Every structure is written in structure tokens, then in C-alpha cells.
Amino acid sequence: MGESNPSTNIEDDLLLRTFFAEVSEVERDNEVLRILSCFKLNPFEHLNLSFDSSIDEVKKQYRKISLMVHPDKCKHPQAKEAFGALAKAQQLLLDPNERDYLLSQVTSAKEELRVKRKKHLKKDTASKMKSLVDEGKYDKQYEQSEEFKQELKLKVRELLTEKEWRRRKMQMRISEEEGRLKKDEEEQKEIWKRKREHEEEWEGTREKRVSSWRDFMKGGKKNKKGEIRPPKLKTEDPNKSYVQRPVKRG
């Protein structure tokens, strides 16, 4: 591909600006409404481009439409929102990873439609014979038709919606798991906090406990105030149920 001529680009921009300076306010408003009504997950729709559009076509189309809906030129109350959606669409299509992802969904959609068409041709003998005679030209002509393009557009919407739903569902699960882990971590921290407080409280009463134990050991054989002790049995008592030590007799 040859390099584009800078002077040609400048002339094109001047022609565009001159043309859109004469565009009516109704046309600008209609374009704003068209952009805002587009399927949000498909940037090709925002720029009104086919799926096989080149990078240069993306840039050129963006310049063209952005001049129509620019908030400085368009008085529609949602012009700023439409202009932002348009800018985001161009950004996605210029990003190699995003573009590859979108085109992979387009490829998957085409394959599904082709499988569906083959099943239909098996039931339609006339269409099947024409397809065989044309050696595939019949199918190629069909894929260039407006009918197929509309079917492809709707199928791509379906696949992108399904992918987005799965992504959000996975993100929701991840968020729930992160929330559970955070809750477990906070509960564990609370357990350790209470344990430390208990240990500190226990350590704080250590001197009191040691002092109480010493006092107990010192006065352990003395009767506590108000305490009633059982009477001592005489060693000669014959009613004792335990073995008596021998009593020395004089």
C-alpha cells in the first residue's frame, strides 16, 4: 500500500467541512439518534461500517460522522453523548486486540449461518441443484446480499450479547468470591484481636493471681472465716470404715 498524500488528506477534510457546514440541523439530529440507538457492543454499527472495513476506512468514516454530531456544531441535547460513543467506537476498532475479538465473533456468526443454510438447502432441492451447478457461486452471491448482511448483523449481536453476559456473570462470581474472602479475613482478624485482648487481660492479672496463690499457700492450714470443718474421729472408734493405724499403748 502506498503512503497517503498529506495534501490530499487536507483537501478531503476541507471538502468535508464545507459539505457538513451546509448539513441541516434535522440531518445532524437524525445522526445523533442513529448513533444512540446502535447496539452498544458493536462499534461497526456506530460508525455505520461493514465488518470487512479497513483501518483507513474506520478513520475516514469517523472524521465524516464526527463533524456531523460534534457538540460545537450540533444543537441536539444528546450530541455530546453521541460524539463520545463515536469516539469510543473508533478507539475499539483501532485497538488490535479488540478488533481481533470482534472479527472472531463475526467469523463464528458466519459459520453458524452457513451451517443453518446447508440444513435449509437439504430440504430445498431446487436451491441445492443451483448451488451445485454454480460451484459455490450461489452461496457467495447470497453472502453478498442484503438479506445475509442483516442476518449476520443480528447473529453478531447475539454472540456479543452472550459473551458479554458470560463476562459479567464471571465478574459477579469473582466479586462474590472476593467479598467472601474479605469477610473471612475480617472475621479471622476479629478472632485474633479478641485472643490478643484476652491474653493481655490474662497477663495483666498475673501479679494478682500469683499474690492470691501465695496467700493461699501461707494460710492454707488455717480455717477460713465461717468455714465448718468435720470433727476428727477418735482412733479407738470401732465404727470407722477405714483401716486405722495401730495405736501405741503404754
C-alpha contacts under 8 A as a table, 3 or more apart, distances in Angstrom:
res1	aa1	res2	aa2	distance
4	S	8	T	7.63
4	S	9	N	7.62
5	N	8	T	5.24
5	N	9	N	6.52
6	P	9	N	5.16
6	P	10	I	6.34
7	S	10	I	5.10
7	S	11	E	6.25
8	T	11	E	5.10
8	T	12	D	6.17
9	N	12	D	5.04
9	N	13	D	6.22
10	I	13	D	5.15
10	I	14	L	6.25
11	E	14	L	5.09
11	E	15	L	6.20
12	D	15	L	5.11
12	D	16	L	6.15
13	D	16	L	5.02
13	D	17	R	6.10
14	L	17	R	5.14
14	L	18	T	6.07
15	L	18	T	5.09
15	L	19	F	6.03
16	L	19	F	5.07
16	L	20	F	6.05
16	L	64	K	6.77
17	R	20	F	5.26
17	R	21	A	5.96
17	R	67	L	7.24
18	T	21	A	5.21
18	T	22	E	6.97
19	F	22	E	5.58
19	F	23	V	6.77
20	F	23	V	4.76
20	F	67	L	6.91
20	F	68	M	6.44
23	V	27	E	6.57
23	V	28	R	7.16
23	V	68	M	7.82
24	S	27	E	5.38
24	S	28	R	6.58
25	E	28	R	5.06
25	E	29	D	6.12
25	E	74	C	7.00
25	E	75	K	7.58
26	V	29	D	5.07
26	V	30	N	6.10
27	E	30	N	5.05
27	E	31	E	6.26
28	R	31	E	5.17
28	R	32	V	6.36
28	R	68	M	5.54
28	R	69	V	6.00
28	R	74	C	6.27
28	R	76	H	7.88
29	D	32	V	5.08
29	D	33	L	6.33
29	D	69	V	7.71
29	D	74	C	7.32
29	D	75	K	7.87
29	D	76	H	5.83
29	D	79	A	7.92
30	N	33	L	5.12
30	N	34	R	6.11
31	E	34	R	4.91
31	E	35	I	6.21
31	E	68	M	7.44
31	E	69	V	6.99
32	V	35	I	5.32
32	V	36	L	6.28
32	V	69	V	6.13
32	V	76	H	7.54
32	V	78	Q	7.11
32	V	79	A	6.00
32	V	82	A	5.61
33	L	36	L	5.16
33	L	37	S	6.09
33	L	82	A	7.90
34	R	37	S	5.24
34	R	38	C	6.43
35	I	38	C	5.35
35	I	45	E	7.96
35	I	46	H	5.36
35	I	47	L	7.93
35	I	82	A	5.97
35	I	85	A	7.50
35	I	86	L	7.42
36	L	81	E	7.89
36	L	82	A	5.93
36	L	85	A	7.73
38	C	42	N	7.87
38	C	45	E	6.08
38	C	46	H	5.95
39	F	42	N	5.80
39	F	45	E	6.88
39	F	46	H	7.81
39	F	157	R	7.37
40	K	43	P	7.18
41	L	157	R	7.60
41	L	160	L	6.69
41	L	161	T	7.57
42	N	45	E	5.72
42	N	46	H	7.18
42	N	89	A	7.91
42	N	102	L	7.84
42	N	157	R	7.31
42	N	160	L	7.88
43	P	46	H	5.08
43	P	47	L	6.54
43	P	86	L	7.99
43	P	88	K	7.87
43	P	89	A	4.44
43	P	90	Q	7.16
43	P	92	L	7.02
43	P	93	L	7.00
44	F	47	L	5.36
44	F	48	N	5.91
44	F	49	L	5.15
44	F	50	S	6.59
44	F	51	F	6.65
44	F	89	A	7.25
44	F	93	L	7.81
45	E	48	N	4.70
45	E	49	L	6.24
46	H	49	L	7.86
46	H	85	A	7.47
46	H	86	L	6.13
46	H	89	A	6.46
47	L	58	V	7.48
47	L	61	Q	6.51
47	L	62	Y	6.51
47	L	65	I	7.49
47	L	86	L	6.79
47	L	89	A	7.12
47	L	90	Q	7.68
49	L	53	S	6.44
49	L	58	V	7.66
50	S	53	S	5.62
51	F	103	L	7.35
51	F	106	V	7.48
53	S	57	E	6.01
53	S	58	V	6.83
54	S	57	E	5.13
54	S	58	V	6.34
55	I	58	V	5.03
55	I	59	K	6.41
55	I	93	L	7.70
55	I	94	L	6.81
56	D	59	K	5.19
56	D	60	K	6.13
57	E	60	K	5.07
57	E	61	Q	5.93
58	V	61	Q	5.26
58	V	62	Y	6.10
58	V	90	Q	6.77
58	V	93	L	7.44
59	K	62	Y	5.14
59	K	63	R	6.33
59	K	90	Q	7.25
60	K	63	R	5.25
60	K	64	K	6.30
61	Q	64	K	5.02
61	Q	65	I	6.18
62	Y	65	I	5.39
62	Y	66	S	5.75
62	Y	86	L	7.22
62	Y	87	A	7.67
62	Y	90	Q	6.73
63	R	66	S	5.30
63	R	67	L	6.36
64	K	67	L	5.70
64	K	68	M	7.10
65	I	68	M	5.20
65	I	69	V	6.60
66	S	69	V	5.33
66	S	70	H	5.59
66	S	83	F	6.40
66	S	86	L	7.17
67	L	70	H	5.43
67	L	73	K	7.49
68	M	73	K	7.09
68	M	74	C	6.83
69	V	73	K	6.86
69	V	74	C	5.43
69	V	79	A	5.64
69	V	80	K	7.74
69	V	82	A	6.92
69	V	83	F	5.97
70	H	73	K	5.38
70	H	74	C	5.78
70	H	79	A	6.52
70	H	80	K	6.97
70	H	83	F	6.00
71	P	74	C	5.12
71	P	75	K	6.71
71	P	76	H	7.85
71	P	79	A	5.31
71	P	80	K	5.33
71	P	83	F	7.37
72	D	75	K	7.63
74	C	79	A	6.30
75	K	79	A	6.99
76	H	79	A	5.21
77	P	80	K	7.53
78	Q	81	E	5.24
78	Q	82	A	6.31
79	A	82	A	5.10
79	A	83	F	6.02
80	K	83	F	5.07
80	K	84	G	6.18
81	E	84	G	5.16
81	E	85	A	6.29
82	A	85	A	5.09
82	A	86	L	6.17
83	F	86	L	5.07
83	F	87	A	6.25
84	G	87	A	5.10
84	G	88	K	6.21
85	A	88	K	5.13
85	A	89	A	6.17
86	L	89	A	5.08
86	L	90	Q	6.42
87	A	90	Q	5.26
87	A	91	Q	6.26
88	K	91	Q	4.98
88	K	92	L	6.24
89	A	92	L	5.25
89	A	93	L	6.36
90	Q	93	L	5.20
90	Q	94	L	6.13
91	Q	94	L	5.23
91	Q	95	D	6.25
92	L	95	D	5.20
92	L	98	E	5.70
92	L	99	R	6.58
93	L	96	P	7.35
93	L	98	E	6.57
93	L	99	R	5.08
94	L	98	E	7.94
94	L	99	R	6.89
95	D	98	E	5.39
95	D	99	R	5.96
96	P	99	R	5.14
96	P	100	D	6.01
97	N	100	D	5.17
97	N	101	Y	6.19
98	E	101	Y	5.10
98	E	102	L	6.25
99	R	102	L	5.17
99	R	103	L	6.12
100	D	103	L	5.13
100	D	104	S	6.02
101	Y	104	S	5.14
101	Y	105	Q	6.52
102	L	105	Q	5.23
102	L	106	V	6.41
103	L	106	V	4.82
103	L	107	T	6.18
104	S	107	T	5.05
104	S	108	S	6.26
105	Q	108	S	5.02
105	Q	109	A	6.09
105	Q	156	V	6.38
105	Q	159	L	6.68
105	Q	160	L	7.10
106	V	109	A	5.03
106	V	110	K	6.22
106	V	152	L	7.65
106	V	156	V	5.85
107	T	110	K	5.14
107	T	111	E	6.31
108	S	111	E	5.15
108	S	112	E	6.32
109	A	112	E	5.20
109	A	113	L	6.27
109	A	152	L	6.42
109	A	155	K	5.66
109	A	156	V	5.72
109	A	159	L	7.28
110	K	113	L	5.12
110	K	114	R	6.11
110	K	152	L	6.56
111	E	114	R	5.08
111	E	115	V	6.23
112	E	115	V	5.21
112	E	116	K	6.22
113	L	116	K	4.99
113	L	117	R	6.10
113	L	151	E	7.93
113	L	152	L	7.46
114	R	117	R	4.96
114	R	118	K	6.21
115	V	118	K	5.18
115	V	119	K	6.45
116	K	119	K	5.28
116	K	120	H	6.38
117	R	120	H	4.93
117	R	121	L	6.17
118	K	121	L	5.05
118	K	122	K	6.37
119	K	122	K	5.33
119	K	123	K	7.03
120	H	123	K	5.49
120	H	124	D	6.41
121	L	124	D	4.76
121	L	125	T	6.74
121	L	127	S	6.05
121	L	128	K	5.24
122	K	125	T	6.65
122	K	128	K	6.72
124	D	127	S	5.55
124	D	128	K	6.25
125	T	128	K	5.02
125	T	129	M	6.15
126	A	129	M	5.27
126	A	130	K	6.27
127	S	130	K	5.13
127	S	131	S	6.12
128	K	131	S	5.07
128	K	132	L	6.33
129	M	132	L	5.12
129	M	133	V	6.17
130	K	133	V	5.09
130	K	134	D	6.09
130	K	138	Y	7.06
131	S	134	D	5.29
131	S	135	E	6.16
131	S	136	G	5.85
131	S	137	K	7.09
131	S	138	Y	5.23
131	S	139	D	6.83
132	L	135	E	5.09
132	L	136	G	6.79
134	D	137	K	5.10
134	D	138	Y	5.87
135	E	138	Y	7.44
136	G	139	D	5.37
136	G	140	K	6.46
137	K	140	K	5.04
137	K	141	Q	6.06
138	Y	141	Q	5.21
138	Y	142	Y	6.24
139	D	142	Y	5.01
139	D	143	E	6.28
140	K	143	E	5.16
140	K	144	Q	6.43
141	Q	144	Q	5.20
141	Q	145	S	6.49
142	Y	145	S	5.12
142	Y	147	E	7.87
142	Y	148	F	6.47
143	E	148	F	5.33
143	E	149	K	6.99
144	Q	148	F	6.84
144	Q	149	K	7.10
145	S	148	F	5.45
145	S	149	K	6.40
146	E	149	K	4.98
146	E	150	Q	6.10
147	E	150	Q	5.30
147	E	151	E	6.30
148	F	151	E	4.98
148	F	152	L	5.98
149	K	152	L	5.00
149	K	153	K	6.08
150	Q	153	K	5.03
150	Q	154	L	6.33
151	E	154	L	5.25
151	E	155	K	6.10
152	L	155	K	5.02
152	L	156	V	6.02
153	K	156	V	5.27
153	K	157	R	6.34
154	L	157	R	5.05
154	L	158	E	6.28
155	K	158	E	4.95
155	K	159	L	6.29
156	V	159	L	5.15
156	V	160	L	6.03
157	R	160	L	5.22
157	R	161	T	5.99
158	E	161	T	5.20
158	E	162	E	6.22
159	L	162	E	5.08
159	L	163	K	6.17
160	L	163	K	5.09
160	L	164	E	6.03
161	T	164	E	5.08
161	T	165	W	6.05
162	E	165	W	5.12
162	E	166	R	6.25
163	K	166	R	5.15
163	K	167	R	6.13
164	E	167	R	4.96
164	E	168	R	6.13
165	W	168	R	5.17
165	W	169	K	6.00
166	R	169	K	5.00
166	R	170	M	6.03
167	R	170	M	5.16
167	R	171	Q	6.07
168	R	171	Q	4.90
168	R	172	M	6.01
169	K	172	M	5.01
169	K	173	R	6.28
170	M	173	R	5.05
170	M	174	I	6.15
171	Q	174	I	4.98
171	Q	175	S	6.08
172	M	175	S	5.02
172	M	176	E	6.11
173	R	176	E	5.02
173	R	177	E	6.10
174	I	177	E	5.07
174	I	178	E	6.04
175	S	178	E	5.03
175	S	179	G	6.04
176	E	179	G	4.98
176	E	180	R	6.16
177	E	180	R	5.02
177	E	181	L	6.13
178	E	181	L	5.12
178	E	182	K	6.05
179	G	182	K	5.04
179	G	183	K	6.10
180	R	183	K	5.04
180	R	184	D	6.15
181	L	184	D	5.05
181	L	185	E	6.07
182	K	185	E	5.01
182	K	186	E	6.16
183	K	186	E	5.10
183	K	187	E	6.15
184	D	187	E	5.07
184	D	188	Q	6.08
185	E	188	Q	5.07
185	E	189	K	6.13
186	E	189	K	5.01
186	E	190	E	6.18
187	E	190	E	5.01
187	E	191	I	6.25
188	Q	191	I	5.04
188	Q	192	W	6.28
189	K	192	W	5.18
189	K	193	K	6.02
190	E	193	K	4.93
190	E	194	R	6.20
191	I	194	R	5.25
191	I	195	K	6.17
192	W	195	K	4.92
192	W	196	R	6.12
193	K	196	R	5.20
193	K	197	E	6.20
194	R	197	E	5.01
194	R	198	H	6.07
195	K	198	H	5.06
195	K	199	E	6.16
196	R	199	E	5.01
196	R	200	E	6.02
197	E	200	E	5.08
197	E	201	E	6.02
198	H	201	E	5.03
198	H	202	W	6.02
199	E	202	W	4.98
199	E	203	E	6.01
200	E	203	E	5.05
200	E	204	G	5.99
201	E	204	G	4.98
201	E	205	T	6.51
202	W	205	T	5.42
202	W	206	R	6.44
203	E	206	R	5.08
204	G	207	E	7.39
205	T	208	K	5.26
205	T	209	R	6.17
206	R	209	R	5.11
206	R	210	V	6.12
207	E	210	V	5.08
207	E	211	S	5.99
208	K	211	S	5.11
208	K	212	S	6.12
209	R	212	S	5.10
209	R	213	W	6.21
210	V	213	W	5.08
210	V	214	R	6.27
211	S	214	R	5.13
211	S	215	D	6.26
212	S	215	D	5.14
212	S	216	F	6.15
213	W	216	F	4.99
213	W	217	M	6.19
214	R	217	M	5.07
214	R	218	K	6.19
215	D	218	K	5.14
215	D	219	G	6.21
215	D	220	G	7.97
216	F	219	G	5.38
216	F	220	G	5.22
217	M	220	G	5.09
218	K	221	K	7.97
219	G	222	K	5.42
220	G	223	N	7.82
223	N	227	E	6.26
223	N	229	R	7.97
224	K	227	E	5.30
233	L	237	D	6.89
233	L	240	K	7.98
234	K	237	D	5.28
235	T	244	Q	6.80
235	T	245	R	7.87
235	T	247	V	7.30
237	D	240	K	6.06
240	K	243	V	7.63
240	K	244	Q	7.89
